[in-house]
């Protein structure tokens, strides 16, 4: 038996309830190579995890929370403490999916030892199953170091948002033969170092197809190719919560518009004194007929 958390809708608090262990595992994800495509979305809160978890094989607590939750200009300012707080919330809110948490910028690049220290702390603090880090050939020794010490690692190549200051923006990568060759080499190096899967972001499609054919672990595409072994999107982008999104996003809802419409209706009811109504207020108790 393991302990998971469900939302008590009467109090809006998460209360622990025992449940049998049914969560997917990292080895199960690795074995999915070439099978039914893996489904992955980002999640940052208990409630978003609860809603997305039944439909996903993996939930990513991405450092994209810096922009999505905190309104930061990039992922660079995100801290380990931010990742820990949101990672723990997602683990509490999920039951089925493998929870993967990003190592934020500056927490793993200095040395494999530093990466292990921070990754181990994050997994202890959150209960997540794996970490994700960006980089290719240069980070392969760190990936190997972590994996050999019991920390599953998801790689991330192509457009790597933490390196936005070096890359000069968020444009698609791999448009020159030299850059394409480098991205492929990065993915191969990370996979051979022991990564259980590799995210391929924002690359021209033939690169993603070539990587998917060449490496033994599953590839997870975002702005890559439908031929990848799985796909990931930022949940809020998929739900249409933002006015502007990247080209590779498909909106499956228009939640931003619907939330705005709901807020407008609420504001109109408050100003017209239509809310709260009798159903949302408390009447005094009637006195006992005998006067007691």
ZAMARGU-4260 file (C-alpha; in steps of 0.2 Angstrom, whole numbers, plus 5000, padded with zeros to 4 digits):
<rodrens>
0) 5000/5000/5000 | 5006/5018/4997 | 4999/5034/5002 | 4992/5046/4989 | 4982/5062/4991
5) 4964/5067/4985 | 4956/5084/4986 | 4943/5086/4999 | 4931/5096/4989 | 4921/5101/5005
10) 4936/5110/5012 | 4948/5112/4997 | 4962/5103/5007 | 4972/5088/5002 | 4969/5074/5015
15) 4979/5058/5014 | 4970/5042/5009 | 4978/5025/5007 | 4977/5018/4990 | 4985/5003/4981
20) 5001/5007/4972 | 4997/5008/4953 | 5009/5022/4948 | 5019/5019/4932 | 5037/5017/4934
25) 5053/5023/4925 | 5057/5006/4918 | 5039/5005/4911 | 5042/5021/4902 | 5058/5015/4895
30) 5050/4999/4888 | 5037/5010/4879 | 5050/5014/4865 | 5041/5011/4848 | 5025/5006/4857
35) 5009/5017/4859 | 5015/5035/4860 | 5018/5041/4878 | 5007/5056/4884 | 5016/5069/4895
40) 5009/5086/4901 | 5016/5099/4913 | 5008/5101/4930 | 5012/5113/4944 | 4998/5112/4957
45) 4988/5098/4966 | 4972/5102/4956 | 4980/5102/4939 | 4989/5086/4943 | 4972/5078/4949
50) 4964/5083/4932 | 4978/5078/4921 | 4985/5062/4929 | 4972/5050/4923 | 4976/5054/4905
55) 4995/5055/4906 | 5009/5043/4907 | 5021/5056/4914 | 5018/5073/4922 | 5032/5085/4921
60) 5035/5098/4934 | 5044/5110/4922 | 5054/5125/4926 | 5042/5133/4914 | 5033/5137/4930
65) 5044/5152/4931 | 5034/5160/4916 | 5017/5151/4918 | 5015/5153/4937 | 5027/5167/4942
70) 5027/5178/4926 | 5046/5178/4925 | 5054/5182/4908 | 5062/5165/4906 | 5066/5149/4916
75) 5083/5156/4921 | 5078/5164/4938 | 5069/5148/4944 | 5075/5141/4960 | 5077/5124/4968
80) 5064/5129/4981 | 5051/5134/4968 | 5053/5117/4960 | 5052/5108/4977 | 5036/5116/4982
85) 5027/5113/4965 | 5034/5096/4963 | 5028/5090/4980 | 5011/5097/4976 | 5010/5087/4959
90) 5015/5071/4968 | 5002/5073/4981 | 4989/5077/4967 | 4994/5062/4956 | 4991/5044/4957
95) 4995/5036/4940 | 5008/5045/4931 | 5027/5045/4933 | 5032/5063/4940 | 5047/5070/4932
100) 5054/5087/4940 | 5066/5099/4931 | 5083/5103/4938 | 5083/5122/4937 | 5097/5132/4929
105) 5113/5133/4939 | 5109/5118/4950 | 5118/5104/4940 | 5130/5112/4927 | 5145/5114/4939
110) 5149/5096/4942 | 5141/5079/4943 | 5143/5079/4962 | 5133/5096/4963 | 5120/5089/4952
115) 5118/5073/4962 | 5117/5083/4978 | 5103/5094/4971 | 5094/5080/4962 | 5094/5069/4978
120) 5087/5084/4988 | 5073/5087/4975 | 5068/5069/4975 | 5068/5068/4994 | 5058/5084/4995
125) 5045/5080/4982 | 5043/5061/4980 | 5045/5063/4961 | 5052/5048/4952 | 5065/5057/4941
130) 5074/5073/4936 | 5076/5081/4919 | 5091/5091/4914 | 5095/5101/4898 | 5111/5098/4888
135) 5119/5085/4877 | 5137/5079/4875 | 5144/5091/4889 | 5131/5084/4901 | 5132/5066/4897
140) 5145/5062/4911 | 5133/5070/4924 | 5118/5060/4917 | 5129/5044/4919 | 5134/5050/4937
145) 5116/5052/4942 | 5110/5036/4934 | 5124/5025/4942 | 5119/5032/4959 | 5100/5028/4958
150) 5093/5044/4950 | 5083/5042/4934 | 5086/5056/4922 | 5076/5062/4907 | 5087/5072/4894
155) 5082/5087/4885 | 5091/5092/4868 | 5087/5104/4854 | 5080/5121/4859 | 5085/5121/4878
160) 5076/5136/4886 | 5089/5137/4900 | 5102/5142/4887 | 5091/5156/4879 | 5104/5169/4883
165) 5117/5159/4873 | 5105/5153/4859 | 5098/5171/4857 | 5080/5167/4857 | 5067/5153/4855
170) 5068/5149/4837 | 5068/5132/4830 | 5085/5123/4830 | 5094/5113/4818 | 5092/5123/4802
175) 5111/5121/4797 | 5119/5104/4794 | 5132/5108/4808 | 5118/5112/4821 | 5108/5097/4816
180) 5123/5085/4818 | 5127/5093/4835 | 5109/5090/4841 | 5109/5072/4835 | 5126/5069/4844
185) 5119/5077/4860 | 5104/5065/4860 | 5115/5050/4857 | 5127/5055/4871 | 5113/5058/4883
190) 5104/5041/4879 | 5120/5031/4879 | 5124/5039/4896 | 5108/5031/4903 | 5094/5043/4901
195) 5077/5034/4902 | 5070/5046/4889 | 5075/5061/4880 | 5064/5077/4876 | 5067/5084/4859
200) 5061/5102/4858 | 5060/5115/4844 | 5069/5106/4830 | 5066/5104/4812 | 5057/5088/4810
205) 5070/5077/4801 | 5081/5079/4816 | 5068/5072/4828 | 5065/5057/4816 | 5083/5053/4815
210) 5086/5054/4834 | 5070/5043/4837 | 5077/5030/4825 | 5095/5030/4833 | 5093/5030/4851
215) 5086/5015/4862 | 5076/5025/4874 | 5060/5034/4870 | 5060/5052/4863 | 5047/5065/4869
220) 5043/5078/4856 | 5038/5096/4858 | 5039/5105/4842 | 5048/5090/4835 | 5038/5076/4826
225) 5023/5065/4827 | 5035/5050/4825 | 5043/5053/4842 | 5039/5040/4855 | 5028/5053/4865
230) 5023/5071/4866 | 5023/5084/4879 | 5015/5101/4880 | 5013/5114/4894 | 4996/5111/4901
235) 4991/5129/4901 | 4996/5131/4883 | 4986/5115/4878 | 4971/5122/4888 | 4972/5139/4879
240) 4975/5150/4895 | 4987/5161/4886 | 4984/5173/4871 | 5000/5169/4863 | 5009/5152/4861
245) 5022/5144/4851 | 5018/5137/4834 | 5020/5119/4840 | 5006/5121/4852 | 4988/5114/4848
250) 4975/5122/4859 | 4962/5109/4864 | 4951/5122/4874 | 4949/5140/4876 | 4950/5141/4895
255) 4957/5159/4895 | 4941/5165/4886 | 4930/5155/4897 | 4938/5161/4913 | 4936/5179/4907
260) 4918/5176/4903 | 4915/5168/4920 | 4923/5183/4929 | 4913/5195/4919 | 4897/5186/4924
265) 4902/5186/4942 | 4906/5204/4942 | 4890/5209/4934 | 4880/5199/4947 | 4890/5207/4961
270) 4887/5224/4955 | 4868/5221/4952 | 4867/5213/4969 | 4861/5196/4961 | 4876/5187/4970
275) 4875/5181/4983 | 4857/5174/4982 | 4847/5165/4995 | 4856/5149/4990 | 4873/5156/4995
280) 4868/5165/5012 | 4863/5158/5029 | 4846/5161/5037 | 4844/5162/5055 | 4838/5146/5064
285) 4820/5146/5068 | 4816/5147/5087 | 4809/5131/5095 | 4790/5132/5095 | 4789/5129/5113
290) 4800/5144/5116 | 4816/5134/5121
</rodrens>
